[in-house]
């Protein structure tokens, strides 16, 4: 979500949008630096707590928006004020709360299912990051496809690129790893299937003379299966959990890996896959939901069970030519996903909402 907002807003400015941004108090400095000359409005400090934020979104945000004299309000994460007093565009990032309810906490599942339905009914337009997500909302929720606009996310080539020697060395120093490794990047939540990746990786590398480490980068999340899977890893194999990796090290993390594995059960878009592709990495992912829409023929695919993951990892590790070909194809395909194009798709949705 942070990447989406932080990349979209400057791209909207570059496309000529007239913006006013509402941010929490602790983010004011960030957005004022990111968006020079833009009016950045402060929400009350109390909205740092989710219940207060949701209440303020209904009662306080509409007043602030009306004072800004905006033509359209864009709510970028499922929820929206029900009495905004102007057209609202809401982003619905994925449909897995309906298609894969078992991978979400029950309270989160209920919340986002409810708000997805409300926004589909009440927002003037909705935006999804992939055609797959739009199709799932139509199929699962009965959404009207004519009121949903697809805006593929982009990749910042200045940040995600084939890493230099210095960037490769920098991420190795950060991780404390000297040998080969397989990388995963994402929050460790059940949907990402990190536990299945751990088990498949053990099957793939356990008998190799120089087994690559597995780097699980990203927030800890709430997947209680990951710890159990790691506890069963043989002593001669190495799993690294560095937590959040700074943005300036991500190109090194992804591009220096033997391959990047992202065996998710389903994504609304799959930004880590695209970012790894832009870094020239060979990527292994699944054909679930939007992931083929992003990866196309430039990535390798597996089923999400550990045996299939292990077999696919083994095949790629044994075939450096295939990994190199995938990396080259991935870079070419990633170049077609641009934040300016994403911004233009959003502007079209705003114009449609205002015109309607």
N, C-alpha and C positions, 0 to 999 in steps of 0.2 A: 504494500500500500504506500509506504513512504517513497519508494522508487517511482511508482506511478505518478504520484502527485508532484514530486520534485522534478521529474523530467517533463511532465505534461505542461506545467505552468510556464516555464520559459519558452517552450515550443509554441504555446498559444500566443505569447507576446510577440514572438518572431513572426507569427502569421497575422499580426495586426489586431489581435483581440484587445479590448478595453476591459481590464480586470480590476476587481476589488477582491481581496482574499481575507477570509475570516480564519484566524488561527488562535490556538491556545496561547496563553501568556508566555509560557516558556519557549514557544517557537517563534515569537515575533522577530527576534534578531536574525534567526535563520532565514525567514522568508523575506525580510527587508533586504538582507544581503543578496539573496538569490534573485530578487525581483526589484531592482532599483527603480524608483519612480512610481511603483505601484502602491496603491492605498492598501495597507495591511491593517485590518481591524482586529481588535483584541476581544476575545471571548472572556467572560469573568473567570477569575482564577479557580473558582469552585468547580468548573467543568472538567478539571483534571480527573475527577472521579466519575466513572461511567454513568451511574444513575443520575447524577446532577447534569451531566452532559446531555443525556437523552431528554431530560425535562426541559433544559434550556433550549435545545434544538426545536422543541415544539413552541415554546412561549417567547424566548428571547431572540432567537435567530431571525424570525420573520421581521421583528421590529428593526433590527440592525440592517437587514437586507433592504427594507423599504427606504431607510434613510440613505442608503448608497445609491438609490434610484437605478438599480440594475434592471435589465430587461429579462434576464433569465438567472435562476439559481441552479448551480450544479452541485449536487450532493454526491460526493465521490465514493461512498461506501454503504450501499444498500438502503440506509435510512433516509428520511426526508421529513421536513415539517409538513404537517397535514393541512395547515392553513397558512401557506406561505404568502399568499396575496399576489403571486406572479408565477409564470410557468416554471416548472422544475424538471431538470434532467437528472436522473439518478444512474449511477454505475452499479451494475450487478456483475460481480467478478467471476462467479462460477455457480454451477447448479449442483454441485456434489452434495449439498444439504438434502437434495431430493434423490439423486442417483446413487449416492454412497453414504447413507445416513450413519452407518455403523462406524465410520472413521471420524466422526465428530462427537464432541461432548454433548450430552442430551440437552443441556440448557442452551448451548450455542446453536444446536440444530433447530430447536423450537424458535429461538429468537430470529435467526436468519431466514427460516422458512416463512415465518409470519411477515417479516419486513419485505422479503422478495415479493410476496403476493400483494402486499399493500402498495409497493412502489410500481409494480406492473399495472395496478389498477388506477393509481392516483397521479403518478408522474406523467407529464406531457410526453416525454420521450424517455426511454431507457437505453443505456449503452452497455454493450458487452464486449470483452476483449477478443472474442473469437466467434466464428460462425457456429462452431460446435456448441458453445454455451447457449447461444440464441436457440439453436435447434432443440436442445435439451429442455429449455424453459418452455418452449412451445409444446413439446411432447409431455413433459411432466406436470406442468402447471396450467396448460391451456393458454399461454400468453399469445397475444396478437403479434405476429412477426412484423407486421407493417409499422409497429410503433417501437421497434427495437433496432438500434443502429449498431453495427459492428465496427469497432475501432481497434485494429491490431496494435499491440504495444510495440515499442521500438527498442533499439539498443544504441547506446552512446559509444560510437567508435573511438572517441578520445579516451574513454575509460576502459572499454572492453575491446582488446586487440591482441594480436599475437605478442606475447611478452618479450621484452628485451632480456639480455643476459642479466642485467642488474635486477630487473623485476623477478626473474626466476630465482636469483640468489637471495633476494629479499624475502620472498615467501618461504623459501627453505629455512632461512634463519628464524623466521617467525614461528614456523611449525616445529623446528628442531628435527627435520628429517633430511637424510642424505641420499637414501636410495629411491627406487621407483615407488609411486603411490597412485592409488585410484581415488578420485575426489567425488564427494557429494556436497552440494550446497543447498541449504534450505532449512526451515524450522523442523525440528524433529517431532512431527506430529504423525499420527497413524496413517493419514492419507499419503504421506511421502514414502511410506514403505521402507524406512531405513532399517528396521529389524529384518525384513526379508532380504535387503541388500547385504547386511552383515552375514547372514546365514549362507547366501549364495556366494559371497566372496570367499568364505571359508572353504566351501566346496571347490571353488575354482583355483585357489592358490595354495591350499594346505600342503600339497605334495611338491610344490615347485622349489628348486634349489635357492632362488632369490625372490621370495614372495613379496609382491608390492604391498606396502601398508595401505590401510583404508583411512582416509581423512573424512570425518563427518563434520563439516563446517556449518555453523548456523546456530540459532537459538535452541535451547534445550526442549522447549515445547512440553507436551504432556503425553508422549508415547512411552508408556511404562514397559513396553516389550523390548525397547532398545537395550536397556540395562541388562535384561535377561539374556538377550542374544550376545551381547559383548561378554558377559560373564562366562559363556560357554566357548569363547574363542580359545583355541590352543595357545599355549604359552609362547610358541615360537613365532606367532603372528602378532602384528602391531596394529591397533586401532587408535587413532588420534581424534580427540574431540576438542578442537581449539575454541569452540564457541563462535561468537561473531568475529569475522575477519574484516579488518579495515578495508574500505572501498578501494584504496589505492593499491592493495595487495591482491585483489580478486583476479585481475588478468593473469598474474603470476600463478595463483592457486589453480586456476582452470587450465591455462595454457601449458603449464609444466607437467600436468598429470599425464600418466600413461593413457588414461581415458577418464571421462566424467560419467558417472552412473546416476541416473535419476529415475528409478523404477516406480514412479507414482501410480496410485490407483486411479487418478483422474485429476485434471487441472482445468481451471478456467482459461488459462493461457499457457503457463509454463515458462516464466521469464528466466529462471536459471538455465534452462535448456538453450534458449536463444543466446544468452550471454556467454555460455560455454562455446557455442558455435562460433560466435564472433571472435573468440580467442584462439580459434583454430584447433579446438579439442575434438577428438573422436568422442561422440556422445552415445551412450546407451540409455534408451528410455522405453516406454510402453506405447501401445497404440490406443490408449484410453483417452476418450473425450478429445480435447483440443491438441494433444501433443503431436499427432501426425500433421496437423494443420501448421504447426510451427516447424517441425523437423523435416517434413517431406521425405525425399530420398537421400537427404544429407546426414542422416543419423541411422544408427542400428537400433533394432527393436527386440524386445523380449516380452514374454508373459511375466506377470508380477510375482509368481511363486518362486521360492528360493532355488529349486532345481533348475528352472528355466534361466533364472538370472545367472546362476553358476555356469551353466553351459554356454551362455552368450558371452560372459566375461572371459571364460577360458578361450573361446574361439577368437576373440579380439586380441587378447594378450599374446596368442600364438601367431598372429598375423600382422606384423608391423606395417606391411604394405597397405593392407586394408585400413588400418588406423590412419595412416597418412592420407589416403584417398578420402576418407570420411572428413578429416580435418580440413582439407582443401575445399571439398564440396560445402562443408558447413559454413566456412567463411563467406563463400560466394552467396549462399542462400541468406545468411544473416544480414548481408548488406541491403537486402530488400525490405527490412523492417526498420522503419525510420520514425523517430518521434515527431518530426514535422508532419509526416503523413497522418500519424495518430491525432495530432492537433487539428488538422484539416477535417478529419472525420468528426471530431467533437464539435468543431465550429458549425459543420453542417447540421448536426443534431440540435445545437443551440438555435440556429436560424429556423429550423423546422418547428421547434417548440415555440419560439416567439411568433412565428408567422401563423401557426395554427390558432 
